[in-house]
Amino acid sequence: MNIFRLAGDMTHLLSIVVLLLKIRTTKSCAGISLKTQELYVIVFFARYLDLFTRYVSFYNTVMKLFFIGTSVAIVWYMRYHKVVKQTYSREEDTFKHYVLILLCFILAILIPLEFTGIEILWTYSIYLEAVAILPQLVLLQRSRNVDNLTGRYVFLLGAYRALYLVNWVFRFFTETHKIRWIPWVSGLVQTALYVDFFYYYIKSWKNHEKLKLPA
């Protein structure tokens, strides 16, 4: 594992820690899209089904369990915690995420990595993760004013994917392996979705202002 892959993993992990910290300490999920979090639950379960059939390393197993467990915990907090669920921005979180679920599944069947059940589900998770942030970005644009912890969470999610792109470029020039169009193209799409958010986030950070997104 190279430094860029490790940095990407740690940034992804940190984004989840920031989100859980926000929910647990403030007892609020305001500004967080439940629909995006539900998509991540599907992503991690579809991707890590091989947890029970294929052992890679202790690190790999721990990370898989962490992402599955924390994604389920976040959805539980937002749906069932008696205090947190009352702060959910239901009227602003209206993105039809079931469309993404269906379209990505159809695409995974049509263009999988391999025509086996595990690989179709893995491909499905890659496609779905690429667009899972869309409900969150739409919610933030509707609410416009973004609190610090929510802004950091979304920024870290985008940074994690950007670091993975750097990792793929690094591996392309330093290792001998097959070209993997599915994760590469999906990663580019996913990172591109964050570009507008990155611009306003960095701009607000440089000017020491509260993050505001355009209507």
Accessible surface in RSA format (square Angstrom, percent):
REM  Atomic radii and reference values for relative SASA: ProtOr
REM  Chains: A
REM  Algorithm: Lee & Richards
REM  Probe-radius: 1.40
REM  Slices: 20
REM RES _ NUM      All-atoms   Total-Side   Main-Chain    Non-polar    All polar
REM                ABS   REL    ABS   REL    ABS   REL    ABS   REL    ABS   REL
RES MET A   1   139.79  72.4  47.17  31.2  92.62 220.5  55.49  47.2  84.30 111.7
RES ASN A   2    28.15  19.4  15.37  14.9  12.78  30.8  21.96  52.9   6.19   6.0
RES ILE A   3   117.51  66.9 109.87  81.8   7.65  18.4 112.48  81.0   5.03  13.6
RES PHE A   4    64.12  32.1  64.05  39.7   0.06   0.2  64.12  38.9   0.00   0.0
RES ARG A   5    75.84  31.8  75.84  38.7   0.00   0.0   3.55   4.8  72.30  43.8
RES LEU A   6    69.98  39.0  69.98  50.1   0.00   0.0  69.98  49.1   0.00   0.0
RES ALA A   7    33.90  31.2  26.39  40.7   7.51  17.1  33.42  47.1   0.48   1.3
RES GLY A   8     0.00   0.0   0.00   N/A   0.00   0.0   0.00   0.0   0.00   0.0
RES ASP A   9    12.13   8.5  11.80  11.7   0.33   0.8   1.18   2.8  10.95  10.9
RES MET A  10    80.87  41.9  77.31  51.2   3.56   8.5  46.53  39.6  34.34  45.5
RES THR A  11    19.95  14.2  17.37  17.6   2.58   6.2   5.76   7.7  14.19  21.5
RES HIS A  12     9.21   5.0   9.21   6.4   0.00   0.0   2.66   2.7   6.55   7.6
RES LEU A  13    47.70  26.6  47.70  34.1   0.00   0.0  47.70  33.5   0.00   0.0
RES LEU A  14    86.13  48.0  86.13  61.6   0.00   0.0  86.13  60.5   0.00   0.0
RES SER A  15     0.00   0.0   0.00   0.0   0.00   0.0   0.00   0.0   0.00   0.0
RES ILE A  16     9.20   5.2   9.20   6.9   0.00   0.0   9.20   6.6   0.00   0.0
RES VAL A  17    63.97  42.1  62.51  56.6   1.46   3.5  63.46  55.1   0.51   1.4
RES VAL A  18    16.55  10.9  16.54  15.0   0.01   0.0  16.55  14.4   0.00   0.0
RES LEU A  19     0.26   0.1   0.01   0.0   0.25   0.6   0.26   0.2   0.00   0.0
RES LEU A  20    31.38  17.5  31.35  22.4   0.03   0.1  31.38  22.0   0.00   0.0
RES LEU A  21    90.38  50.3  85.77  61.4   4.62  11.6  89.74  63.0   0.64   1.7
RES LYS A  22     9.59   4.7   9.59   5.9   0.00   0.0   0.85   0.8   8.74   9.3
RES ILE A  23     0.00   0.0   0.00   0.0   0.00   0.0   0.00   0.0   0.00   0.0
RES ARG A  24   140.26  58.9 134.83  68.7   5.43  12.9  31.57  43.2 108.68  65.9
RES THR A  25    89.11  63.4  54.43  55.2  34.68  82.6  56.36  75.7  32.75  49.5
RES THR A  26    73.71  52.4  47.41  48.1  26.31  62.7  54.86  73.7  18.86  28.5
RES LYS A  27    91.58  44.7  89.15  54.7   2.43   5.8  57.05  51.4  34.53  36.8
RES SER A  28    21.54  18.2  21.54  28.7   0.00   0.0  15.42  32.8   6.11   8.6
RES CYS A  29     0.00   0.0   0.00   0.0   0.00   0.0   0.00   0.0   0.00   0.0
RES ALA A  30    41.29  38.0  40.90  63.1   0.40   0.9  41.05  57.8   0.24   0.6
RES GLY A  31    13.37  16.5   0.00   N/A  13.37  16.5  11.65  32.0   1.72   3.9
RES ILE A  32     0.00   0.0   0.00   0.0   0.00   0.0   0.00   0.0   0.00   0.0
RES SER A  33     0.00   0.0   0.00   0.0   0.00   0.0   0.00   0.0   0.00   0.0
RES LEU A  34     8.64   4.8   8.64   6.2   0.00   0.0   8.64   6.1   0.00   0.0
RES LYS A  35    43.69  21.3  43.69  26.8   0.00   0.0  21.80  19.6  21.89  23.3
RES THR A  36     0.00   0.0   0.00   0.0   0.00   0.0   0.00   0.0   0.00   0.0
RES GLN A  37     2.73   1.5   2.63   1.9   0.10   0.2   0.06   0.1   2.67   2.0
RES GLU A  38    30.09  17.3  28.55  21.6   1.54   3.7  18.96  36.7  11.14   9.1
RES LEU A  39     0.08   0.0   0.08   0.1   0.00   0.0   0.08   0.1   0.00   0.0
RES TYR A  40     8.53   4.0   8.53   4.9   0.00   0.0   8.09   6.1   0.44   0.5
RES VAL A  41    28.84  19.0  28.84  26.1   0.00   0.0  28.84  25.1   0.00   0.0
RES ILE A  42    54.74  31.1  51.09  38.1   3.64   8.8  54.33  39.1   0.41   1.1
RES VAL A  43     0.00   0.0   0.00   0.0   0.00   0.0   0.00   0.0   0.00   0.0
RES PHE A  44     2.86   1.4   2.86   1.8   0.00   0.0   2.86   1.7   0.00   0.0
RES PHE A  45    92.90  46.5  91.99  57.0   0.91   2.4  92.59  56.1   0.31   0.9
RES ALA A  46    11.36  10.4   4.27   6.6   7.09  16.1   7.86  11.1   3.50   9.3
RES ARG A  47    32.84  13.8  25.19  12.8   7.65  18.2  11.62  15.9  21.21  12.9
RES TYR A  48    31.98  14.9  30.16  17.2   1.82   4.7   9.96   7.5  22.02  27.1
RES LEU A  49    73.14  40.7  67.46  48.3   5.68  14.3  68.02  47.8   5.13  13.8
RES ASP A  50    20.38  14.3  19.88  19.8   0.50   1.2   5.23  12.3  15.15  15.1
RES LEU A  51    31.59  17.6  12.58   9.0  19.00  47.8  12.61   8.9  18.98  51.1
RES PHE A  52   170.73  85.4 133.66  82.8  37.07  96.5 141.56  85.8  29.18  83.5
RES THR A  53   109.99  78.2  69.84  70.8  40.15  95.7  72.92  97.9  37.07  56.0
RES ARG A  54   146.40  61.5 136.05  69.4  10.35  24.6  50.63  69.2  95.77  58.0
RES TYR A  55   161.03  75.2 128.63  73.2  32.40  84.3 109.63  82.4  51.41  63.4
RES VAL A  56    73.76  48.5  45.85  41.5  27.91  67.2  49.79  43.3  23.97  65.0
RES SER A  57    40.46  34.2  37.45  50.0   3.01   6.9  34.61  73.7   5.86   8.2
RES PHE A  58   153.89  77.0 150.93  93.5   2.96   7.7 151.07  91.6   2.82   8.1
RES TYR A  59    74.96  35.0  70.51  40.1   4.45  11.6  73.13  55.0   1.83   2.3
RES ASN A  60    33.97  23.4  32.55  31.5   1.42   3.4   3.48   8.4  30.49  29.5
RES THR A  61    33.97  24.2  33.97  34.4   0.00   0.0  29.46  39.6   4.51   6.8
RES VAL A  62    67.08  44.1  64.93  58.8   2.14   5.2  65.75  57.1   1.32   3.6
RES MET A  63    18.33   9.5  18.33  12.1   0.00   0.0  12.50  10.6   5.83   7.7
RES LYS A  64    12.95   6.3  12.76   7.8   0.19   0.4  10.73   9.7   2.21   2.4
RES LEU A  65    98.11  54.6  91.01  65.1   7.10  17.8  91.04  63.9   7.07  19.0
RES PHE A  66    53.99  27.0  44.46  27.5   9.52  24.8  53.14  32.2   0.84   2.4
RES PHE A  67     8.09   4.0   8.00   5.0   0.09   0.2   8.09   4.9   0.00   0.0
RES ILE A  68    26.67  15.2  26.67  19.9   0.00   0.0  26.67  19.2   0.00   0.0
RES GLY A  69    38.52  47.5   0.00   N/A  38.52  47.5  33.04  90.7   5.49  12.3
RES THR A  70    16.92  12.0  15.97  16.2   0.95   2.3  16.10  21.6   0.82   1.2
RES SER A  71     3.19   2.7   2.28   3.0   0.90   2.1   3.19   6.8   0.00   0.0
RES VAL A  72    66.41  43.7  65.09  58.9   1.32   3.2  65.79  57.2   0.62   1.7
RES ALA A  73    35.68  32.8  29.66  45.8   6.01  13.7  35.57  50.1   0.11   0.3
RES ILE A  74     0.39   0.2   0.39   0.3   0.00   0.0   0.39   0.3   0.00   0.0
RES VAL A  75    20.91  13.8  20.91  18.9   0.00   0.0  20.91  18.2   0.00   0.0
RES TRP A  76   123.44  49.5 121.61  58.9   1.83   4.3 102.32  54.6  21.11  34.3
RES TYR A  77    28.52  13.3  28.52  16.2   0.00   0.0  13.31  10.0  15.21  18.7
RES MET A  78     2.67   1.4   0.00   0.0   2.67   6.4   0.00   0.0   2.67   3.5
RES ARG A  79   111.20  46.7  94.22  48.0  16.99  40.4  14.48  19.8  96.72  58.6
RES TYR A  80   137.35  64.1 120.87  68.8  16.48  42.9  83.47  62.7  53.88  66.4
RES HIS A  81    33.99  18.6  31.89  22.2   2.10   5.4  15.09  15.6  18.90  22.0
RES LYS A  82   155.81  76.0 152.21  93.4   3.60   8.6  94.44  85.0  61.37  65.4
RES VAL A  83    66.96  44.1  65.91  59.7   1.05   2.5  66.45  57.7   0.52   1.4
RES VAL A  84     0.00   0.0   0.00   0.0   0.00   0.0   0.00   0.0   0.00   0.0
RES LYS A  85    92.23  45.0  84.38  51.8   7.85  18.7  34.12  30.7  58.11  61.9
RES GLN A  86   143.70  80.4 106.84  78.1  36.86  87.8  38.75  82.5 104.95  79.6
RES THR A  87    46.17  32.8  32.33  32.8  13.83  33.0  40.53  54.4   5.63   8.5
RES TYR A  88    21.19   9.9   6.85   3.9  14.34  37.3   2.43   1.8  18.76  23.1
RES SER A  89    15.38  13.0  12.23  16.3   3.15   7.3   4.41   9.4  10.97  15.4
RES ARG A  90   159.00  66.8 155.29  79.2   3.72   8.8  63.88  87.3  95.12  57.6
RES GLU A  91   134.91  77.5 107.88  81.6  27.03  64.4  69.03 133.5  65.88  53.8
RES GLU A  92    47.14  27.1  46.17  34.9   0.96   2.3  12.48  24.1  34.66  28.3
RES ASP A  93     4.59   3.2   0.29   0.3   4.30  10.2   0.98   2.3   3.61   3.6
RES THR A  94    63.23  45.0  51.95  52.7  11.29  26.9  47.72  64.1  15.51  23.4
RES PHE A  95    50.72  25.4  44.85  27.8   5.87  15.3  50.52  30.6   0.20   0.6
RES LYS A  96   124.52  60.7 120.23  73.8   4.29  10.2  72.81  65.5  51.71  55.1
RES HIS A  97    29.58  16.2  29.58  20.6   0.00   0.0  22.32  23.0   7.26   8.4
RES TYR A  98   130.38  60.9 127.96  72.8   2.42   6.3 102.98  77.4  27.39  33.8
RES VAL A  99    60.12  39.6  58.79  53.2   1.33   3.2  60.12  52.2   0.00   0.0
RES LEU A 100    19.53  10.9  19.49  13.9   0.04   0.1  19.53  13.7   0.00   0.0
RES ILE A 101    48.44  27.6  48.44  36.1   0.00   0.0  48.44  34.9   0.00   0.0
RES LEU A 102   107.69  60.0 105.66  75.6   2.03   5.1 107.69  75.6   0.00   0.0
RES LEU A 103   102.59  57.1  98.43  70.4   4.16  10.5  98.71  69.3   3.89  10.5
RES CYS A 104    11.29   8.5  10.40  11.6   0.89   2.1   0.89   2.3  10.40  11.2
RES PHE A 105    81.16  40.6  81.16  50.3   0.00   0.0  81.16  49.2   0.00   0.0
RES ILE A 106    77.47  44.1  77.02  57.4   0.45   1.1  77.47  55.8   0.00   0.0
RES LEU A 107    70.65  39.3  69.73  49.9   0.92   2.3  70.51  49.5   0.14   0.4
RES ALA A 108     0.00   0.0   0.00   0.0   0.00   0.0   0.00   0.0   0.00   0.0
RES ILE A 109    80.06  45.6  76.93  57.3   3.13   7.5  76.93  55.4   3.13   8.5
RES LEU A 110   122.67  68.3 100.39  71.8  22.28  56.0 103.02  72.3  19.65  52.9
RES ILE A 111    94.26  53.6  92.34  68.8   1.92   4.6  94.26  67.9   0.00   0.0
RES PRO A 112    15.57  11.3   2.54   2.3  13.03  47.3   2.54   2.1  13.03  81.0
RES LEU A 113    69.04  38.4  47.52  34.0  21.52  54.1  48.54  34.1  20.50  55.2
RES GLU A 114    92.86  53.3  88.01  66.6   4.85  11.5  29.33  56.7  63.53  51.9
RES PHE A 115   156.75  78.4 126.70  78.5  30.05  78.2 127.02  77.0  29.73  85.1
RES THR A 116    68.99  49.1  61.95  62.8   7.05  16.8  66.31  89.1   2.68   4.1
RES GLY A 117    53.04  65.4   0.00   N/A  53.04  65.4  38.31 105.1  14.73  33.0
RES ILE A 118    80.34  45.7  77.91  58.0   2.43   5.9  77.97  56.1   2.37   6.4
RES GLU A 119    44.03  25.3  44.03  33.3   0.00   0.0   3.58   6.9  40.45  33.0
RES ILE A 120    35.10  20.0  35.10  26.2   0.00   0.0  35.10  25.3   0.00   0.0
RES LEU A 121    51.86  28.9  51.86  37.1   0.00   0.0  51.86  36.4   0.00   0.0
RES TRP A 122    50.74  20.4  50.74  24.6   0.00   0.0  32.75  17.5  17.99  29.2
RES THR A 123     0.00   0.0   0.00   0.0   0.00   0.0   0.00   0.0   0.00   0.0
RES TYR A 124    12.92   6.0  12.92   7.4   0.00   0.0   9.58   7.2   3.34   4.1
RES SER A 125     0.08   0.1   0.00   0.0   0.08   0.2   0.08   0.2   0.00   0.0
RES ILE A 126    19.92  11.3  18.21  13.6   1.71   4.1  18.27  13.2   1.64   4.5
RES TYR A 127    22.77  10.6  19.31  11.0   3.47   9.0  17.21  12.9   5.56   6.9
RES LEU A 128     0.07   0.0   0.07   0.1   0.00   0.0   0.07   0.1   0.00   0.0
RES GLU A 129     2.28   1.3   2.25   1.7   0.04   0.1   0.33   0.6   1.95   1.6
RES ALA A 130     4.80   4.4   4.80   7.4   0.00   0.0   4.80   6.8   0.00   0.0
RES VAL A 131    28.73  18.9  28.73  26.0   0.00   0.0  28.73  25.0   0.00   0.0
RES ALA A 132     0.00   0.0   0.00   0.0   0.00   0.0   0.00   0.0   0.00   0.0
RES ILE A 133     0.05   0.0   0.05   0.0   0.00   0.0   0.05   0.0   0.00   0.0
RES LEU A 134    41.60  23.2  41.60  29.8   0.00   0.0  41.60  29.2   0.00   0.0
RES PRO A 135     0.84   0.6   0.00   0.0   0.84   3.1   0.00   0.0   0.84   5.2
RES GLN A 136     0.00   0.0   0.00   0.0   0.00   0.0   0.00   0.0   0.00   0.0
RES LEU A 137    28.69  16.0  25.10  18.0   3.59   9.0  25.44  17.9   3.25   8.7
RES VAL A 138    37.89  24.9  37.02  33.5   0.87   2.1  37.82  32.9   0.07   0.2
RES LEU A 139     0.27   0.2   0.11   0.1   0.16   0.4   0.12   0.1   0.15   0.4
RES LEU A 140     1.17   0.7   1.17   0.8   0.00   0.0   1.17   0.8   0.00   0.0
RES GLN A 141    80.43  45.0  78.47  57.4   1.95   4.6  13.27  28.2  67.16  50.9
RES ARG A 142   122.03  51.2  93.52  47.7  28.52  67.9  42.31  57.8  79.73  48.3
RES SER A 143    34.38  29.1  16.09  21.5  18.29  42.1  18.43  39.3  15.95  22.3
RES ARG A 144   109.40  45.9 109.40  55.8   0.00   0.0  27.08  37.0  82.31  49.9
RES ASN A 145    84.06  58.0  68.42  66.1  15.65  37.7  13.63  32.8  70.43  68.1
RES VAL A 146     2.84   1.9   0.21   0.2   2.63   6.3   2.33   2.0   0.51   1.4
RES ASP A 147    49.93  35.0  45.60  45.4   4.34  10.3  34.33  80.8  15.60  15.6
RES ASN A 148    99.38  68.5  89.78  86.8   9.60  23.1  16.71  40.2  82.67  79.9
RES LEU A 149    41.19  22.9  40.15  28.7   1.04   2.6  40.15  28.2   1.04   2.8
RES THR A 150     0.61   0.4   0.61   0.6   0.00   0.0   0.61   0.8   0.00   0.0
RES GLY A 151     1.36   1.7   0.00   N/A   1.36   1.7   1.36   3.7   0.00   0.0
RES ARG A 152   111.95  47.0 111.38  56.8   0.58   1.4  29.40  40.2  82.56  50.0
RES TYR A 153     0.55   0.3   0.55   0.3   0.00   0.0   0.19   0.1   0.36   0.4
RES VAL A 154     0.00   0.0   0.00   0.0   0.00   0.0   0.00   0.0   0.00   0.0
RES PHE A 155    56.90  28.5  56.90  35.2   0.00   0.0  56.90  34.5   0.00   0.0
RES LEU A 156    28.80  16.0  28.80  20.6   0.00   0.0  28.80  20.2   0.00   0.0
RES LEU A 157     1.82   1.0   1.70   1.2   0.13   0.3   1.70   1.2   0.13   0.3
RES GLY A 158     0.00   0.0   0.00   N/A   0.00   0.0   0.00   0.0   0.00   0.0
RES ALA A 159    21.92  20.2  18.72  28.9   3.19   7.3  21.82  30.7   0.10   0.3
RES TYR A 160     7.35   3.4   7.35   4.2   0.00   0.0   2.94   2.2   4.41   5.4
RES ARG A 161    12.12   5.1  12.12   6.2   0.00   0.0   0.63   0.9  11.49   7.0
RES ALA A 162    32.24  29.6  30.92  47.7   1.32   3.0  31.08  43.8   1.16   3.1
RES LEU A 163    48.37  26.9  48.13  34.4   0.24   0.6  48.30  33.9   0.07   0.2
RES TYR A 164    30.17  14.1  30.17  17.2   0.00   0.0  20.49  15.4   9.69  11.9
RES LEU A 165    31.46  17.5  30.68  21.9   0.79   2.0  30.84  21.7   0.62   1.7
RES VAL A 166    66.88  44.0  64.70  58.6   2.18   5.2  66.65  57.9   0.23   0.6
RES ASN A 167     1.48   1.0   1.48   1.4   0.00   0.0   0.00   0.0   1.48   1.4
RES TRP A 168    35.02  14.1  33.48  16.2   1.54   3.6  20.88  11.1  14.14  22.9
RES VAL A 169    86.90  57.2  84.52  76.5   2.38   5.7  86.90  75.5   0.00   0.0
RES PHE A 170    78.79  39.4  72.65  45.0   6.15  16.0  78.60  47.7   0.19   0.5
RES ARG A 171    70.44  29.6  70.44  35.9   0.00   0.0   9.86  13.5  60.58  36.7
RES PHE A 172    98.21  49.1  83.92  52.0  14.29  37.2  84.01  50.9  14.20  40.6
RES PHE A 173   155.81  78.0 121.16  75.0  34.65  90.2 126.24  76.5  29.58  84.7
RES THR A 174    81.58  58.0  44.12  44.7  37.46  89.3  52.07  69.9  29.51  44.6
RES GLU A 175    81.30  46.7  62.41  47.2  18.89  45.0  34.06  65.9  47.23  38.6
RES THR A 176   147.14 104.7 114.23 115.8  32.91  78.4  81.01 108.8  66.13 100.0
RES HIS A 177    66.57  36.4  31.46  21.9  35.11  89.8  42.33  43.6  24.23  28.2
RES LYS A 178   166.89  81.4 157.27  96.5   9.63  22.9 108.97  98.1  57.92  61.7
RES ILE A 179    89.86  51.1  67.45  50.2  22.41  54.0  67.52  48.6  22.34  60.6
RES ARG A 180    90.78  38.1  87.31  44.5   3.47   8.3  31.55  43.1  59.22  35.9
RES TRP A 181   163.71  65.7 159.45  77.2   4.26  10.0 138.97  74.1  24.74  40.1
RES ILE A 182    23.64  13.5  18.50  13.8   5.14  12.4  22.70  16.3   0.95   2.6
RES PRO A 183     7.79   5.7   7.10   6.5   0.69   2.5   7.32   6.0   0.47   2.9
RES TRP A 184    40.87  16.4  40.76  19.7   0.10   0.2  37.02  19.7   3.84   6.2
RES VAL A 185    75.81  49.9  75.81  68.6   0.00   0.0  75.81  65.9   0.00   0.0
RES SER A 186     9.27   7.8   6.24   8.3   3.03   7.0   5.33  11.3   3.94   5.5
RES GLY A 187     1.63   2.0   0.00   N/A   1.63   2.0   1.20   3.3   0.43   1.0
RES LEU A 188   107.29  59.7 102.98  73.7   4.31  10.8 103.32  72.6   3.97  10.7
RES VAL A 189    67.69  44.5  63.81  57.8   3.88   9.4  67.42  58.6   0.27   0.7
RES GLN A 190     3.58   2.0   3.58   2.6   0.00   0.0   0.00   0.0   3.58   2.7
RES THR A 191    21.35  15.2  21.35  21.6   0.00   0.0  21.35  28.7   0.00   0.0
RES ALA A 192    61.74  56.8  46.54  71.8  15.20  34.6  49.36  69.5  12.38  32.8
RES LEU A 193    53.03  29.5  40.15  28.7  12.87  32.4  43.97  30.9   9.05  24.4
RES TYR A 194     0.02   0.0   0.02   0.0   0.00   0.0   0.00   0.0   0.02   0.0
RES VAL A 195    91.86  60.4  90.47  81.9   1.38   3.3  90.93  79.0   0.92   2.5
RES ASP A 196    80.72  56.5  75.74  75.4   4.97  11.8  36.18  85.2  44.53  44.4
RES PHE A 197     5.47   2.7   3.09   1.9   2.39   6.2   4.24   2.6   1.23   3.5
RES PHE A 198    35.64  17.8  35.64  22.1   0.00   0.0  35.64  21.6   0.00   0.0
RES TYR A 199   124.14  58.0 115.66  65.8   8.48  22.1  89.60  67.3  34.54  42.6
RES TYR A 200    52.94  24.7  51.17  29.1   1.78   4.6  20.18  15.2  32.77  40.4
RES TYR A 201    39.27  18.3  38.87  22.1   0.40   1.0  21.34  16.0  17.93  22.1
RES ILE A 202    77.93  44.3  77.81  58.0   0.12   0.3  77.93  56.1   0.00   0.0
RES LYS A 203    99.00  48.3  94.38  57.9   4.62  11.0  55.98  50.4  43.02  45.8
RES SER A 204    12.17  10.3  10.75  14.3   1.42   3.3   6.29  13.4   5.87   8.2
RES TRP A 205   178.19  71.5 169.15  81.9   9.04  21.2 146.87  78.3  31.32  50.8
RES LYS A 206   139.08  67.9 116.39  71.4  22.70  54.0  64.24  57.8  74.84  79.7
RES ASN A 207    74.70  51.5  54.44  52.6  20.26  48.8  12.51  30.1  62.18  60.1
RES HIS A 208   172.86  94.5 135.33  94.1  37.54  96.0  99.46 102.5  73.40  85.4
RES GLU A 209   110.21  63.3  89.74  67.9  20.47  48.7  34.31  66.4  75.90  62.0
RES LYS A 210   109.01  53.2  88.58  54.3  20.44  48.7  72.13  64.9  36.88  39.3
RES LEU A 211    10.78   6.0   9.03   6.5   1.75   4.4   9.03   6.3   1.75   4.7
RES LYS A 212   124.54  60.8 112.52  69.0  12.03  28.6  54.82  49.3  69.73  74.3
RES LEU A 213    10.21   5.7   9.45   6.8   0.76   1.9  10.20   7.2   0.01   0.0
RES PRO A 214    46.62  34.0  40.68  37.1   5.95  21.6  45.99  38.0   0.63   3.9
RES ALA A 215   105.53  97.0  52.67  81.3  52.86 120.3  71.48 100.7  34.05  90.2
END  Absolute sums over single chains surface
CHAIN  1 A    11602.6      10160.4       1442.1       8038.1       3564.5
END  Absolute sums over all chains
TOTAL         11602.6      10160.4       1442.1       8038.1       3564.5
